[in-house]
């Protein structure tokens, strides 16, 4: 089966592409580097020809509110139009758990807009909403730092390893379309501040984590359940300790 992975050379895309190829599928790892561009539309017609599934893992190079909205709306429209013309049977997109529960976060609003385009497209689809990736925990700590203090919400956090994300994306791509949402998350759930404290201690970072209910997460306020699945979710196998062990290795 031919599968096109938009963003196929990125963190999740490269791993997903490898898994699908190991399972015997023809995979196009699409990116601007190889002449397939979801923003300009370059190469989309050729890439989609004969494809049964398209996986959209593209991400905006800018997180500024207007730029990220323009990215996901433009890329979404271009991809869905090309898929419709080619008769693609299953559109899979990676989104974020809680994206519709944090309206003051510009990135989350853009993902909601992307999801709405998918639902309205008429193409059979599955939207995969994932919790935050473990690979970004360090960046979150840095973004929340004020000198040697890191202020974080006590809201619940359930990060997932990129390896688990990629495995779930590959699985969903090979399943019949759900025409709905599948949520995925890591195996451990704990308050945000406690998770980051564990990470910093394990990596030898002496900065102090302070519990602050008013602390923002990428510009958005976090309530207790803003960032975790509210119902059924597929859980990864790699917990924080195992991820740290693999990262060191």
N, C-alpha and C positions, 0 to 999 in steps of 0.2 A: 504494500500500500504506500502511496506517495503522501508524505506529510511535510508541510511547509512550517518551519519554526521561525516566526518573526522575532528578531532579537536572538537569533540562534547562536551567536558567538559570545553572549554575555554570561553572567554568573549562573543563572538558572538554565538559559538556553543551551549552553555548551554541554552541560550535564544531561539535559533532557535529550538532546540530539544523540549523544553517545548511547544512552539507554535504548532509544528507539532503533538505532542502527544495529545494536547488538541483538535486537529481537527480529532483525531481518527486514526492516522497512526501508524504503527509499526516502531519505530525509534531505530537504533543502534547508541549510542553515542560513537564513536570509538576514542580511544586514547591509547598510550603506557601503561597507567595505567591499562587498562583492556585487555591488550594482543593483541591490534591491532595497528601495527606499520607500517606507510607508508614508512619509511626509510629502515627498515630491511625486510619488506614484511610479517612479522609475523602476522598471523591471518586474512590476507586480503581475502584469498580464502573463508574461512568460513563466514566472515562478508558479503561478496558480494552475497552469494548464495541466490537467490530469490529476490534480490533488484531491484527495478524499477528505483530508483534515487540515485545518490551519490552526496553529497555536500562536496566539499573540502574547509575546513576552516583552514587547518593546517598552522602553522607559524614557521619560523626558530628560533631556540633558540639563534642564533648568527646573527648579522647584518653585520659582516665582509664580504667584497665583495666576496671572494672565497667560504666561508662557506655558505653564503646565496644562491649563485648560485648552489652549490652542493646540498643543501637541496631541492630546488624547482625542479631541474632537476631529482634528484633521486626519490623523493616522487611522482612527476608527472608521471614518467615512470612506477613505481610500481603500482600506483593506476589505471592508464589507462589500463595496461596489465591485471590486475585482473578484471577490469570492462568488458573488451572485452571478456575475457574467460567466464564470468558469464552472458553475454548478457544484461548488464545494458543499459537501454534506454535513460538515460538523465544524463549528467555530469554537475554539477553546480559548478563554482569556484568563489571565492571572490578575486577580484583584486583591483587595485587602479586607480582612475581617473588621467589621465595625465601620466600614467606609461611609455607611449611611447614617451613622450615629454620632459623627463628629463634624457637624456642618461648618464650624469655624476654621477648619483645616483646609486650605486651598487645594492641596494635593488630593485629599479625600474627595472633595467636591468634583474634581476633574475625573476621578475614577468612577464616581456615580454617573457622570455624564457619559462616559465610555460605556458603562453597563447599559444605560438606557438606549444607546444607539444599537447595541447588540440585540437587545430584546425586541426592538422595533424593526429589525432588519428583515425578518422573515426567514432567516437562515437558522437551521437547528443549531443549538449552542449549549455549552456548559461554561458557567462562570465559576472559577475556583477562587475562593477568598481565603487567603493565607494570613496567619499572624506574622508579626515582624520576624525577619531572619536573624539568626544568631550572629551571622557575619557582620551585622550592623550595630551590635551592642556597644562596641568601643566608640563608634561615631556618635551614638546617642548620649553616652556619658560625656563625651567632649562637648557636644552641643548644649548640654545642660549644666556645664561647669561655670562657676564664678570663682576664679582663683583656685583654691584647693578644696572648694566645696561644690558638691554636685546636688542640685535640688531636683527631686523626682517625686512624682505623684505616687501615692500608695495604691492606686488603681491596679487591678490584676493584669498580669503580663504572662504570656505563654509562648515564648519564641520558638521558632522551628528552624532546624538546620537546612541549608540550601540543598544538601544531598537528599533529605527527605522530601523537600518541596519538588525537586526534579523527578523523583520516583513517582510521586502522586500525579504530577502533570502528565507523565508518560502513561500511567495507568488510565487516567481519565480520557486521554486522547484516543485510546484504543477501545473504550467503552462506547455503547450507544449514547447519543446526546441526551443529557438530562433535561434540557430546556428549563434549567433552573440553576440553583447555586449549590456547590459542594464546598464545605468549609474544611480547612486543614489547619492543624496546630501542633505545637510541640507536646511532649509527654508530661511536662511539668508546668504547674500553674502556681504563681506566688505573687505577692505585691511587687510592683515595679521596682521600688527602692531596694527591696531585699534581693531581687535578682541581680541588679547592677552591683550591689555590694559584694555578692558572691563572686561575680566576674572580676571586679577590681582586686579583691583579695587574692584570687587565684592567679592573677597576672602580675602581682607585686606592685599594684598601684595604691599609693598611700592616701589618695584623696578621700575625703569624708563624704558619705552620702547622707543627705538630710531629707527626711520625709516631709513633703510640702504639698498639701492638697491643692494649692493654687498653682503649682508648677505646670507649665505648658509642655506639650509634646509636639514638636515641629509646629508651634504656633497655635495648637488647639488644646482646649481644656480636656482633661481625661477624667471621666467618672469611673466608678468601680468596675463596670463591665464594658467599658468602651472598646477595649482592645482584645477581647477574648470571645470565643464562640458562645452564643446563648443557648444553643441546642446541640444536636448531634454533629460531631466532627470526626474526621479521620485524623488519628494521632500518629505523629512520627515516632521513630524508635530511638533517636539520638537525643539524650538529655544533655544538660549543660556540662556536666563533668566529662561525659564521653566526647562531646564536641571540643572541649578544651584539650583533652588528651590527643585527639586527632590533629588539632591545630598545631600543637607543639611538635608532633611527629612530622 
